[in-house]
Amino acid sequence: MRIRLTLFKALTTTASSIVPRRPVLIADANAQPSTLQIRAAPNAPDGYTPAHLDCPSNRPSIRSAAELSSSETSWLNTRRNNTIDPLRDLLQRIAIPSFDGPNYIASHAKNQSALPNIGIAVSGGGYRALLNGAGAIAAFDNRENNSTAAGHIGGLLQSATYLAGLSGGGWLVGTLFTNNFTTVSALLDDPSHTVWGFDHSIFEGPDKGSIQLLDSADYFHTIQDQVSRKGDAGFNRSVTDYWGRALSFQLINATDGGPAYTWSSIALADNFVRGDTPFPVLVADGRGPGELLISGNSTVFEFNPYELGTWDPTTFGFVPVEFLGSNFSNGVLAPSEKCVRGFDNAGYIMGTSSSLFNQFLLQVNTTSIPNFAKSFITDILQSIGSRDNDIADYSPNPFYGYHNSTSRDAQSRRLTLVDGGEDLQNIPLHPMIQPNRRVDVIFAVDSSADTDNYWPNGTSLVATYERNLNSSGIGNGTSFPSIPDTNSFVNLGLNTRPTFFGCNSSNTSSITPLIVYLPNSPYVFQSNISTFTFSYSTNSRNSVVQNGYEVATMGNGTVDAQWPVCVGCAILSRSLERTGTQIPDACSQCFQRYCWDGRTNSTNPARYEPPLKGQKVSAAASSRQRVIATAVVLALGNILLGTI
């Protein structure tokens, strides 16, 4: 669809159905110093430059996607045990009437397959998605102030096995894990503004001070130098290299954007090794430069702490992410080949999942960013070549010669990936509907800009549903619940409140997770800000996060006092079925209230302009925000893009 880029204006509607409460996430100017700390695992051998090193004695190879990796399987044994206590505590506080949730978990604690298996998926949508998703993650996190009080659902994050993101949602997942799996509040309250200082656009660079020592000109030159060294080492460069480096300055708490921080280093972090965090996954699509993607023909790739690969029946394989850049052929490294380390830069992988934003760079001469920045970006585009502008280059292709009969990538020396939402699957559900992962319930946080004024309308769910039904077999044994059309989402109000899809598992023949759909909706702030707004005042940033918190909790239970109970019922639903446990009456009532009942209304809806559900949070846009937004309007107003 055509995205109409307009300046964000805070609306003034002030409904009053939510009882006001003291915000728990809005950063206080007098806040105490943050607990945010630099993570102690930047492990690339030469900063941003990949290096050829001796291989380990057990030389890496490509594995089939027929099952989970041995590393993930081993980690799951630890993590699943660690979710028992948080889940028991969460159900204790939720207190489903006439049902002893804590005792149920305790009685099945020695049987992991009986316990609920929870996933969280955070959609794309630029900074809007990062911040709205951050509000949901804060609501799910029992470390946040007040998140375990009545009406709240803190502890869901600690109970979850998987946490997936793409594009802006991928930035959120990435910034959490590259900063010690810190809290959202710690990122908001960082007094140095080293991270999440979004009042400075990514095209201006960070505040000079603290651990960032660069002014705007030095910022660009530092990025250019880092990426040039990668090219000098013999590796292909793309615009995503520059985009990823710039993102890192905003998202990673390290000097110069942490050029030595790798994605694979997440697997070395103590809290991950102990199973104290969910399993992070980012999603990207396979696509050649200039190729058009649709949900039925795309190959969906995932990055996790151990591997890059795809479950799709085309490539159907995984490579150790630590050794990306190595010259694999036919699934192995020849004895004469070295192992490459440091290619899996964390910022580059976050940038790969959001390469849509390369489109801004392609229109740089129509923007009002500083002239030296225009010159810098123009030089980059000329040096790389226009055919590679919109992709992330993972050459040499690790899947060269692998599964030749089914993989379209097998005959190419290049592997090029793009934004995971380009095939319209803007919520990263694909990793969690894989039968091998046996996920019971997915909390799907949707910050997509599907409508003319940047609200979601279920497009992503429809795309995943249609892909699963595709006659080509691209779904490869995955199962997904039935989803209505996008007009029905709007006409029936399914994009204004939480909705459960897949409540009746007897309608499916294989493992099908329950989808708890949490669409971005205005509770205390009109958070429908353009995807291409690159600068937020601190107040606006915090207000979008606060609104996301309210969305996830339904105004902390003030819109529906039974919402926490219904969250508990969604968590337990598939587990109760497996153990033959009778569904509590309270859960039956929840399912009647929140499950999609199969009705549709496919008539063209009226323009969707939802009012606030609660008391408005004041957050006027800063002058810098308005300037940057104007630049983006000029740059992208006439570009046709997919739903994001």
C-alpha positions in Angstrom: 0.0 0.0 0.0 1.1 3.6 -0.4 2.3 5.1 2.8 1.2 8.7 3.2 4.0 10.4 5.1 2.7 13.4 7.1 4.0 15.2 10.1 3.0 13.7 13.4 0.6 15.9 15.4 -0.5 14.9 18.9 -4.3 14.7 19.0 -6.2 16.2 21.9 -9.1 13.7 22.3 -9.4 12.8 26.0 -11.8 10.0 26.8 -11.8 8.9 30.4 -12.5 5.2 30.6 -9.2 4.5 32.2 -8.6 5.4 35.8 -5.4 7.6 35.8 -2.4 6.2 37.7 1.1 7.4 38.3 3.1 6.5 35.2 5.8 3.9 36.0 7.9 4.3 32.9 8.1 8.0 32.1 11.7 9.0 32.8 12.1 11.4 35.7 14.5 14.3 35.1 15.7 13.7 38.7 16.0 10.0 38.3 18.9 8.2 40.0 21.7 7.0 37.8 20.7 4.1 35.6 21.7 0.5 36.2 22.6 0.2 32.5 26.1 -1.2 32.1 28.4 -1.9 29.2 28.2 -5.6 28.4 31.5 -7.5 28.8 31.4 -9.6 25.6 32.5 -7.6 22.5 34.4 -10.5 20.9 35.1 -9.7 17.3 38.8 -10.1 16.6 39.2 -6.8 14.7 36.3 -4.4 15.5 33.9 -4.2 12.5 36.3 -5.9 10.2 35.8 -9.7 9.7 39.0 -11.7 10.1 40.2 -15.0 8.7 41.3 -17.2 11.5 42.2 -20.9 12.1 39.1 -23.0 12.5 38.2 -25.0 15.6 39.0 -28.7 15.5 35.3 -29.4 15.0 35.0 -27.4 11.8 31.7 -25.7 11.2 29.3 -27.0 8.6 25.7 -26.4 7.4 23.1 -28.5 9.2 19.7 -29.6 8.0 16.6 -27.9 9.4 14.9 -31.2 10.1 15.2 -30.6 13.8 16.4 -28.0 16.4 20.1 -27.5 16.8 21.8 -29.4 19.6 22.8 -26.1 21.1 19.2 -24.8 21.2 17.9 -28.1 22.5 20.4 -28.1 25.3 19.7 -24.5 26.2 15.9 -25.2 26.2 16.3 -27.8 29.0 17.8 -25.0 31.2 15.4 -22.2 30.1 12.2 -24.3 30.4 13.1 -25.2 34.0 13.8 -21.5 34.8 10.3 -20.4 33.6 8.6 -22.6 36.2 8.9 -20.2 39.2 8.1 -17.0 37.3 5.1 -18.7 35.7 3.9 -20.0 39.1 4.3 -16.5 40.6 2.4 -14.9 37.7 -0.5 -17.3 38.0 -0.5 -16.8 41.8 -1.0 -13.0 41.3 -3.5 -13.4 38.4 -5.6 -15.8 40.6 -7.9 -17.5 38.0 -11.1 -18.0 40.0 -11.8 -21.6 41.1 -8.5 -22.8 39.7 -5.2 -23.3 41.5 -2.7 -22.1 38.9 0.5 -22.4 41.0 -0.4 -25.9 42.1 -1.1 -26.9 38.4 2.4 -25.7 37.4 4.0 -27.4 40.4 2.2 -30.7 39.7 3.6 -30.7 36.1 7.0 -29.2 36.9 8.9 -32.4 36.1 7.3 -32.8 32.7 8.4 -29.9 30.5 6.2 -31.1 27.6 3.1 -30.5 29.8 4.1 -27.0 30.8 3.0 -23.9 28.8 5.5 -22.8 26.2 5.3 -19.0 25.6 6.5 -16.9 22.7 6.5 -13.1 22.3 6.7 -11.5 18.8 7.3 -7.8 18.3 6.5 -6.3 14.9 8.3 -3.9 12.7 7.5 -0.3 12.2 10.6 1.8 12.9 11.0 3.7 16.1 7.2 3.5 16.7 7.5 -0.3 16.8 10.6 -0.2 19.0 8.9 2.1 21.5 5.4 0.6 21.5 7.0 -2.9 21.7 9.1 -1.6 24.6 6.0 -0.7 26.5 4.7 -4.2 26.1 8.0 -5.8 27.2 8.0 -3.5 30.2 4.5 -4.6 31.1 5.6 -8.3 30.8 8.8 -7.7 32.9 8.5 -8.4 36.6 11.7 -6.3 37.2 9.8 -3.1 36.3 8.4 -0.9 39.0 4.7 -1.7 39.8 4.5 -4.4 37.0 3.4 -7.1 39.5 0.7 -5.0 41.1 -3.0 -5.7 40.7 -4.1 -5.4 37.1 -0.6 -5.9 35.7 1.0 -8.9 34.1 4.7 -8.6 35.0 6.4 -12.0 34.9 5.2 -13.0 31.5 8.6 -12.1 30.0 10.4 -14.2 32.6 7.9 -17.1 31.8 8.6 -16.9 28.0 10.8 -19.2 26.0 11.2 -17.1 22.8 11.3 -13.4 22.0 11.3 -12.5 18.3 11.5 -9.2 16.5 12.0 -7.7 13.0 12.8 -4.2 11.8 11.9 -1.8 14.7 10.9 -4.8 16.8 14.3 -6.3 16.0 16.0 -3.2 17.2 14.2 -3.6 20.5 15.2 -7.3 20.9 18.8 -6.4 19.8 19.2 -3.4 22.2 17.9 -5.5 25.1 20.3 -8.4 24.5 23.4 -6.3 23.6 22.9 -4.4 26.9 22.8 -7.3 29.4 19.1 -8.0 28.8 18.5 -4.8 30.7 15.1 -3.4 31.5 13.2 -0.9 29.4 13.3 1.6 32.3 17.1 1.4 32.4 17.3 2.3 28.8 14.8 5.1 29.1 16.5 6.5 32.3 20.1 6.3 31.1 21.3 9.7 32.3 24.1 9.9 29.7 21.7 9.4 26.8 24.3 7.0 25.4 21.4 4.8 24.2 17.9 5.6 23.2 18.8 9.3 22.7 16.3 9.5 19.9 16.0 13.3 20.2 19.1 13.2 18.1 18.2 11.8 14.7 20.3 8.9 13.4 21.3 11.3 10.6 22.8 13.7 13.1 24.6 11.3 15.4 24.6 11.0 19.2 25.2 13.7 21.8 28.9 14.3 22.2 29.9 13.4 25.7 29.9 10.4 28.0 31.3 7.4 26.1 30.4 8.9 22.7 33.3 11.3 21.8 32.2 12.3 18.3 30.6 15.4 16.7 28.4 14.9 13.7 31.1 15.1 11.1 33.3 12.7 13.1 30.3 10.4 13.5 29.9 10.0 9.8 33.6 9.6 9.2 33.9 7.0 11.9 31.2 4.9 10.3 32.8 5.3 6.9 36.1 4.2 8.2 34.7 1.1 10.0 32.8 0.0 6.9 35.7 0.8 4.5 37.9 -1.5 6.5 35.5 -4.3 5.9 35.7 -3.7 2.2 39.5 -3.5 2.3 39.5 -7.0 3.9 37.7 -8.4 0.8 34.1 -8.5 1.9 31.2 -7.0 0.0 29.6 -3.9 1.4 26.0 -2.7 1.2 24.1 0.3 2.5 23.0 -1.9 5.3 26.6 -1.8 6.7 26.2 1.9 7.1 22.7 1.7 8.4 23.6 -0.9 10.9 26.6 1.0 12.2 24.4 4.1 12.7 21.8 2.1 14.5 24.5 0.8 16.9 25.3 4.3 18.1 21.7 4.6 19.3 21.1 1.0 20.5 24.4 -0.3 22.0 25.9 1.1 25.2 29.5 1.2 23.9 32.0 3.7 22.5 31.7 4.2 18.7 28.6 2.0 18.6 30.3 -1.1 19.8 31.9 -2.2 16.5 33.2 -5.5 18.1 29.8 -6.6 19.4 28.7 -9.7 17.6 25.3 -11.4 17.5 26.9 -14.7 18.4 28.3 -13.2 21.6 24.8 -13.3 23.1 25.2 -17.0 23.4 28.3 -16.3 25.7 26.5 -14.0 28.1 26.2 -15.4 31.5 22.4 -14.7 31.8 21.7 -16.4 28.5 23.9 -19.4 29.4 22.1 -19.7 32.7 18.7 -19.7 30.8 17.7 -16.5 32.6 16.5 -14.8 29.3 14.2 -15.9 26.5 15.7 -17.1 23.2 16.1 -14.0 20.9 15.3 -14.3 17.2 15.4 -11.7 14.4 13.8 -12.3 11.1 14.8 -11.3 7.5 13.7 -12.3 4.0 15.8 -13.7 1.2 15.7 -11.4 -1.8 17.9 -10.4 -4.7 18.4 -6.7 -5.5 15.3 -5.3 -7.2 13.2 -8.5 -6.8 9.6 -8.2 -5.7 8.6 -10.2 -2.6 5.2 -11.6 -1.7 4.5 -13.8 1.3 4.0 -16.9 -0.8 7.4 -16.9 -2.5 9.8 -15.4 0.1 12.3 -17.4 2.0 12.1 -16.4 5.6 15.5 -16.5 7.4 16.1 -16.2 11.1 19.1 -15.1 13.2 19.4 -16.6 16.7 22.4 -16.6 19.0 23.6 -19.9 17.4 22.6 -19.8 13.8 21.4 -18.1 10.6 19.1 -20.1 8.4 15.6 -21.1 7.3 13.0 -23.7 8.0 11.5 -23.2 4.6 11.7 -26.3 2.3 13.9 -24.5 -0.2 17.2 -23.9 1.5 16.1 -25.8 4.7 19.4 -25.4 6.5 21.3 -23.4 9.1 24.9 -22.1 9.4 26.7 -21.2 12.7 26.2 -17.4 12.9 29.7 -17.1 14.5 31.3 -18.2 11.2 29.3 -16.1 8.7 31.6 -14.8 6.0 33.4 -18.2 5.8 33.6 -19.7 2.3 31.2 -22.7 2.7 30.5 -24.9 -0.4 28.2 -27.9 -0.5 27.6 -27.5 3.2 31.2 -27.7 4.4 34.4 -25.7 4.5 37.2 -27.1 2.3 40.3 -28.1 4.4 42.2 -25.1 2.9 39.6 -22.6 4.0 40.0 -20.4 7.1 37.1 -19.6 9.4 35.9 -16.0 9.4 35.0 -14.4 12.7 33.4 -11.0 13.3 31.1 -10.9 10.3 28.0 -11.2 12.5 28.2 -7.7 13.9 25.2 -7.1 16.1 24.3 -3.8 14.4 24.6 -5.3 10.9 22.2 -8.0 11.8 19.8 -5.5 13.4 20.2 -3.4 10.2 19.5 -6.4 8.0 16.2 -7.0 9.6 15.3 -3.3 8.9 17.0 -2.7 5.5 13.8 -1.0 4.3 15.2 2.2 5.7 17.9 2.1 3.0 15.1 3.7 0.9 15.7 6.9 2.8 19.3 6.9 1.9 18.5 6.4 -1.8 16.5 9.7 -1.7 19.1 11.6 0.2 19.4 14.5 -2.2 15.7 15.4 -1.7 16.2 15.8 2.1 17.2 18.6 4.3 19.9 16.8 6.3 23.3 18.6 6.5 25.2 19.0 3.3 28.2 17.1 4.6 25.9 14.2 5.4 24.4 14.3 1.9 27.9 14.2 0.4 28.9 11.3 2.6 25.9 9.2 1.7 26.1 10.1 -2.0 29.8 8.9 -2.0 28.7 5.7 -0.4 26.0 5.0 -3.0 28.4 5.7 -5.8 31.1 3.4 -4.4 28.7 0.5 -3.8 26.6 0.7 -6.9 22.9 1.2 -7.3 22.1 -2.5 -7.8 23.0 -3.3 -4.2 21.4 -0.4 -2.5 18.5 -2.1 -0.8 19.9 -5.3 0.4 22.2 -6.7 3.1 25.0 -8.8 1.6 26.0 -12.0 3.3 28.6 -13.1 0.7 30.1 -15.5 0.3 26.8 -17.4 0.4 27.1 -20.0 3.1 24.4 -22.1 1.4 26.2 -22.2 -2.0 25.8 -25.8 -3.4 23.5 -26.8 -0.5 20.2 -28.5 -1.4 20.7 -27.8 -5.1 17.5 -29.3 -6.1 15.2 -27.1 -4.0 17.2 -23.9 -3.1 17.3 -21.0 -5.4 20.2 -19.7 -3.4 22.3 -22.8 -4.0 23.7 -21.6 -7.3 24.6 -18.1 -6.3 27.8 -17.0 -4.6 25.9 -14.2 -3.0 23.2 -14.4 -0.2 21.3 -11.1 0.0 18.7 -10.5 2.7 16.2 -7.7 3.3 13.8 -6.3 5.9 11.7 -9.1 7.4 8.5 -7.2 6.8 8.9 -6.8 3.0 6.7 -9.9 2.4 4.0 -8.3 4.6 4.7 -10.7 7.5 5.5 -7.7 9.7 5.0 -9.7 13.0 7.8 -12.3 13.3 5.6 -15.3 13.9 7.4 -17.6 11.5 10.2 -18.8 14.0 7.6 -19.6 16.6 5.1 -21.6 14.5 7.8 -24.2 13.7 6.5 -27.6 14.9 9.9 -28.4 16.4 9.6 -25.5 18.8 6.2 -26.5 20.1 5.1 -23.0 21.2 1.7 -22.9 22.8 0.9 -19.3 22.8 2.4 -16.2 21.0 1.8 -12.7 22.3 1.9 -10.8 19.0 2.6 -7.0 19.5 1.6 -5.3 16.3 2.8 -1.7 15.7 2.4 -1.9 11.9 1.3 1.1 9.9 -1.4 -0.6 7.7 -4.0 2.1 7.6 -3.7 5.6 6.0 -2.9 7.0 9.4 -0.5 4.4 10.6 -2.5 2.0 12.7 -2.5 -1.8 12.3 -5.3 -3.7 10.6 -4.2 -7.3 10.8 -2.3 -7.3 7.5 0.6 -9.2 9.0 -1.6 -12.0 10.4 -3.4 -12.3 7.1 0.0 -12.6 5.3 1.2 -15.4 7.6 -2.1 -17.2 7.3 -2.1 -17.1 3.5 1.5 -18.2 3.3 0.7 -21.2 5.5 -2.1 -22.1 3.0 0.1 -21.6 -0.1 -0.2 -24.5 -2.5 3.6 -24.4 -3.1 4.2 -26.0 0.3 6.3 -23.1 1.5 4.7 -23.5 4.9 6.5 -26.8 5.3 4.3 -28.4 8.0 3.6 -25.3 10.0 0.0 -24.6 11.1 -1.6 -21.2 11.7 -5.1 -20.4 12.9 -7.7 -18.9 10.6 -7.6 -15.2 10.2 -10.3 -12.8 8.8 -9.6 -10.2 6.1 -8.2 -6.8 6.9 -11.5 -5.0 6.3 -13.1 -7.3 9.0 -10.3 -6.4 11.4 -11.4 -2.8 11.2 -15.1 -3.2 10.9 -15.3 -5.6 13.8 -12.9 -3.6 16.0 -10.3 -6.4 16.1 -7.6 -3.9 15.7 -8.7 -1.8 18.7 -8.4 -4.4 21.4 -6.7 -7.8 22.2 -8.1 -10.7 20.2 -7.3 -14.4 20.5 -7.0 -16.5 17.3 -6.9 -20.3 17.3 -8.9 -20.9 20.4 -10.4 -24.1 19.2 -7.3 -26.3 18.5 -9.5 -29.2 17.4 -10.0 -27.3 14.1 -6.3 -28.0 13.3 -4.5 -31.2 12.5 -1.1 -30.3 13.9 0.6 -28.1 16.5 -1.0 -24.7 16.3 -0.2 -21.9 18.8 -2.9 -19.6 20.2 -2.2 -16.1 18.9 -2.9 -13.3 21.4 -3.0 -10.3 19.1 -2.1 -6.9 20.7 -2.5 -4.1 18.2 -1.2 -0.7 18.8 -4.1 1.5 19.9 -4.4 4.9 21.6 -4.9 4.5 25.3 -3.0 7.6 26.7 -1.2 8.8 23.6 -1.8 8.9 19.8 1.1 6.6 19.0 0.4 6.4 15.3 3.7 8.1 14.3 5.1 7.6 10.9 7.5 4.8 10.4 9.9 7.3 8.8 10.0 9.7 11.8 13.6 9.4 12.8 13.7 11.7 15.8 11.6 11.8 19.0 11.6 14.3 21.8 12.2 12.6 25.2 8.6 13.2 26.1 7.3 11.7 22.9 9.6 8.7 23.3 8.4 8.0 26.8 4.7 8.6 25.9 4.8 6.0 23.2 6.4 3.5 25.6 3.8 4.3 28.2 1.0 3.8 25.7 2.4 0.5 24.8 2.4 -0.5 28.4 -1.3 0.4 28.6 -2.1 -1.5 25.4 -0.5 -4.7 26.9 -2.3 -4.4 30.2 -5.6 -2.9 28.9 -5.0 0.2 31.0 -3.7 -1.9 33.9 -7.0 -3.8 34.0 -9.1 -0.7 34.2 -10.7 -1.3 30.7 -11.4 -4.9 31.7 -10.6 -6.0 35.2 -10.5 -9.6 34.1 -7.8 -9.0 31.5 -5.0 -10.4 33.6 -7.1 -13.5 34.2 -7.6 -13.9 30.5 -3.9 -13.6 29.9 -3.4 -16.4 32.3 -6.0 -18.5 30.5 -4.4 -17.9 27.1 -1.0 -19.0 28.6 -2.6 -22.2 30.0 -4.9 -23.1 27.2 -2.9 -25.6 25.2 -1.3 -27.0 28.4 -4.7 -27.7 29.9 -5.6 -29.6 26.7 -2.5 -31.7 26.8 -3.0 -32.7 30.4 -6.7 -33.3 30.0 -7.5 -30.7 32.6 -11.0 -29.2 32.6 -11.0 -25.6 31.4 -12.0 -23.3 34.3 -15.3 -21.4 34.0 -13.4 -18.1 34.2 -11.3 -19.1 31.2 -14.4 -20.2 29.2 -15.7 -16.7 29.8 -12.5 -15.1 28.7 -12.4 -17.2 25.5 -16.0 -16.1 24.8 -15.0 -12.5 25.2 -11.7 -12.4 23.4 -11.6 -15.3 20.9 -12.5 -14.4 17.3 -15.9 -16.0 16.6 -15.4 -16.5 12.9 -17.6 -13.5 11.8 -16.4 -11.3 9.0 -17.5 -8.0 7.5 -15.5 -7.4 4.3 -17.1 -4.1 3.3 -14.8 -1.2 2.9 -14.4 0.4 6.3 -14.7 4.1 7.1 -11.5 6.0 7.8 -10.0 4.6 11.0 -9.5 7.4 13.6 -9.7 5.9 17.1 -10.0 8.2 20.1 -8.0 7.9 23.2 -9.3 5.4 25.8 -7.8 7.2 28.7 -6.3 10.4 30.0 -3.9 11.9 27.5 -0.2 12.0 28.2 1.3 15.3 27.2 4.2 15.0 24.8 4.7 17.9 22.3 7.1 17.2 19.5 10.4 19.0 19.7 11.6 21.3 16.9 14.2 18.8 15.9 11.6 16.1 15.6 9.6 18.3 13.2 12.6 19.1 11.1 13.6 15.5 10.7 10.0 14.4 10.0 9.8 17.0 7.3 13.0 15.7 5.7 11.5 12.2 5.6 8.3 13.4 4.1 10.2 15.1 1.2 12.4 12.0 0.8 9.8 9.3 0.8 6.4 10.8 0.0 6.2 9.3 -3.5 7.8 5.9 -2.8 5.6 2.8 -2.9 6.3 0.5 0.0 4.8 -2.6 1.5 2.9 -2.6 4.7 5.3 -1.8 7.6 
